[in-house]
Amino acid sequence: MAELRAEIDRIDAELVALIARRIACIDRAVELKRAAGLAARIGPRVEAVAGNARAAAAAWGLDPPAVEALWRQIIEWSIAREASALGETEPPWRS
């Protein structure tokens, strides 16, 4: 069990590193969105990212709705970060 737990801990550390890389991309997106006058939330992109996660889950034999739910939390966290950086007080939730 100790070896398995150590492997899970290594994977968790890798996941956090990947999340940090994703957030760096989100921060770059803020710069690009600011320059282009775009809002934090872009509805079609949100749905595309959720759909990509769902399809990847299915390809890996995972539960697509469960993975999509997890990804939607990551997406919402990312949008909140962007909205804050862009100074959006009331993000356009349906753009």
C-alpha positions, 0 to 999 in steps of 0.5 A: 500500500505504501508504494501505491500511495507514493505513486498517487502522491507523485501523480498528484504532484504532476497534476498540480504542475500541469494545473500551474501550466494551464493557469500560465496559459490562462494568464496569457489569455487575459493579455490577449483578451484584454488587447482584443476587447474580449470578455473572460467567458466565451460560451462556445469555447467553454462548451468546446473545452467541456466537450473535449474533456468528455471525449478524452474521458470516453477515450480513456474509458472513464466516466464522461459526465464525471470528468466533464463535471470536474473540468467545468469546475476547472473552467469556472475557476479559470474564468473567475481568474480571467474576469478578476484580472480583466476587472469584470464586476459582472461577467457576461455569463452567456456570451 
